[in-house]
Amino acid sequence: MGPVTHEQANLMLRLYELRRDPRMREAREWFIADFSSPTMDELFKKYPPGSKENASYRMVVSYWDMCAGMVNRGLIDEEFFFENNGEVWVVWDKVKDLALSQRKAMGNPTILKHLLDLGQRFEAWREKTAPGFNANMRERFRQFAEARARASQKQ
């Protein structure tokens, strides 16, 4: 754990303020609860360009990729960031396969590079600090998705 400066703490607080924007909160809530797309083709079928869901996807993913870029460049201490931003792992876990599909389809190897790089390090850090937690979280999200699917079938 490195020393955290006041500047880094202030940057973290500013990033948190951005997360509090009402539209961003709505997008994050949708993304965590409902987003699922392992390929770019599926992304555009389920959430076509111009749809609210597509805008929400882009808003959430670009926000966390930007945050990851700040950490990757050393503007925020990595462990300090990990201790306070578990949501970035959830976003990374949901888009890591999709990002590879997007890179291939678009011919751009840098798509979501910051998020993918940080996500791998975050997962390793969390496995070291809380062994088994990543697997537990994946299982919980799988159970939540099943429950939502059952509830929507009843309606």
C-alpha positions as CSV (number, residue, x, y, z in Angstrom):
1,M,0.0,0.0,0.0
2,G,1.5,3.3,-1.1
3,P,1.0,6.7,0.5
4,V,-2.2,8.3,-0.6
5,T,-2.0,12.0,-1.2
6,H,-4.7,14.6,-0.6
7,E,-4.8,15.2,-4.4
8,Q,-5.5,11.5,-5.0
9,A,-8.2,11.5,-2.3
10,N,-9.8,14.6,-3.9
11,L,-9.7,13.0,-7.3
12,M,-11.5,9.9,-5.9
13,L,-14.1,12.1,-4.3
14,R,-14.7,13.9,-7.6
15,L,-15.1,10.5,-9.4
16,Y,-17.6,9.6,-6.7
17,E,-19.5,12.9,-7.4
18,L,-19.8,12.0,-11.1
19,R,-21.3,8.6,-10.1
20,R,-24.0,10.5,-8.2
21,D,-25.5,12.1,-11.3
22,P,-29.1,10.9,-11.6
23,R,-28.7,9.6,-15.2
24,M,-25.5,7.9,-14.3
25,R,-27.1,6.2,-11.2
26,E,-29.9,5.0,-13.5
27,A,-27.4,3.7,-16.0
28,R,-25.3,1.9,-13.4
29,E,-28.4,0.3,-11.8
30,W,-29.5,-1.0,-15.2
31,F,-26.1,-2.2,-16.1
32,I,-25.5,-4.1,-12.8
33,A,-29.0,-5.6,-12.8
34,D,-29.7,-6.3,-16.5
35,F,-26.8,-5.9,-18.8
36,S,-25.5,-9.1,-20.4
37,S,-23.8,-9.4,-23.8
38,P,-20.7,-11.5,-24.6
39,T,-20.3,-10.3,-28.2
40,M,-20.6,-7.2,-30.2
41,D,-23.3,-8.7,-32.4
42,E,-25.4,-9.5,-29.4
43,L,-24.8,-6.1,-28.0
44,F,-26.3,-4.4,-31.0
45,K,-29.2,-6.8,-31.2
46,K,-30.2,-6.5,-27.6
47,Y,-29.2,-2.8,-27.2
48,P,-29.3,-1.1,-30.6
49,P,-27.6,2.2,-31.2
50,G,-29.9,5.0,-30.3
51,S,-31.6,3.0,-27.5
52,K,-31.5,4.1,-23.9
53,E,-29.8,0.8,-23.0
54,N,-27.0,1.4,-25.5
55,A,-26.5,4.9,-24.1
56,S,-26.4,3.4,-20.6
57,Y,-23.9,0.8,-21.6
58,R,-21.6,3.4,-23.1
59,M,-22.0,5.7,-20.1
60,V,-21.1,3.1,-17.5
61,V,-18.3,1.4,-19.4
62,S,-16.6,4.6,-20.6
63,Y,-16.8,6.0,-17.0
64,W,-15.1,3.0,-15.5
65,D,-12.5,2.8,-18.4
66,M,-11.7,6.5,-17.7
67,C,-11.3,5.8,-13.9
68,A,-9.1,2.7,-14.7
69,G,-6.9,4.9,-17.0
70,M,-6.3,7.3,-14.1
71,V,-5.3,4.4,-11.8
72,N,-3.2,2.8,-14.6
73,R,-1.3,6.1,-15.0
74,G,-0.6,6.4,-11.3
75,L,-2.9,9.4,-10.6
76,I,-4.7,7.3,-7.9
77,D,-3.0,4.7,-5.7
78,E,-4.2,1.3,-7.0
79,E,-4.9,-0.3,-3.7
80,F,-6.7,2.8,-2.4
81,F,-8.9,2.6,-5.6
82,F,-9.5,-1.1,-5.1
83,E,-10.5,-0.6,-1.5
84,N,-13.2,1.9,-2.5
85,N,-14.5,0.9,-5.9
86,G,-15.8,-2.7,-6.1
87,E,-18.2,-1.8,-8.8
88,V,-15.4,-1.5,-11.3
89,W,-14.8,-5.3,-10.9
90,V,-18.4,-6.0,-11.7
91,V,-18.3,-3.9,-14.8
92,W,-15.0,-5.5,-15.9
93,D,-16.4,-9.0,-15.3
94,K,-19.5,-8.2,-17.4
95,V,-17.5,-6.7,-20.4
96,K,-14.2,-8.6,-20.6
97,D,-15.4,-11.0,-23.3
98,L,-17.4,-8.4,-25.1
99,A,-14.4,-6.1,-25.2
100,L,-12.3,-8.7,-26.9
101,S,-15.2,-9.2,-29.5
102,Q,-15.4,-5.4,-30.0
103,R,-11.6,-5.2,-30.5
104,K,-11.7,-7.9,-33.2
105,A,-14.7,-6.6,-35.0
106,M,-13.6,-3.0,-35.0
107,G,-9.9,-3.6,-35.5
108,N,-8.9,-1.6,-32.5
109,P,-6.8,-3.4,-29.9
110,T,-7.1,-0.5,-27.4
111,I,-10.9,-0.7,-26.8
112,L,-11.4,-0.8,-23.1
113,K,-7.7,-1.4,-22.5
114,H,-7.6,0.5,-19.3
115,L,-10.6,-1.3,-17.8
116,L,-9.4,-4.8,-18.9
117,D,-5.9,-4.2,-17.5
118,L,-7.1,-2.8,-14.2
119,G,-9.8,-5.5,-13.9
120,Q,-7.2,-8.3,-14.1
121,R,-5.1,-6.7,-11.4
122,F,-8.2,-6.0,-9.2
123,E,-9.3,-9.6,-9.4
124,A,-5.8,-10.8,-8.4
125,W,-5.6,-8.3,-5.6
126,R,-9.0,-9.3,-4.3
127,E,-8.3,-13.0,-4.5
128,K,-5.1,-12.3,-2.5
129,T,-6.9,-10.2,0.1
130,A,-10.2,-12.2,0.2
131,P,-9.7,-15.6,-1.2
132,G,-12.9,-17.0,-2.9
133,F,-14.7,-13.7,-2.9
134,N,-14.6,-13.3,-6.7
135,A,-16.2,-16.7,-7.2
136,N,-18.8,-15.9,-4.5
137,M,-19.7,-12.7,-6.2
138,R,-20.1,-14.4,-9.6
139,E,-22.4,-17.0,-8.0
140,R,-24.5,-14.3,-6.4
141,F,-24.9,-12.4,-9.7
142,R,-25.8,-15.7,-11.4
143,Q,-28.5,-16.3,-8.8
144,F,-29.8,-12.7,-9.1
145,A,-30.1,-13.1,-12.9
146,E,-32.0,-16.4,-12.5
147,A,-34.4,-14.8,-10.0
148,R,-35.0,-11.8,-12.3
149,A,-35.6,-14.2,-15.2
150,R,-38.1,-16.2,-13.1
151,A,-39.9,-13.0,-12.0
152,S,-40.2,-11.7,-15.5
153,Q,-41.6,-15.0,-16.7
154,K,-44.4,-14.8,-14.1
155,Q,-45.5,-11.4,-15.4
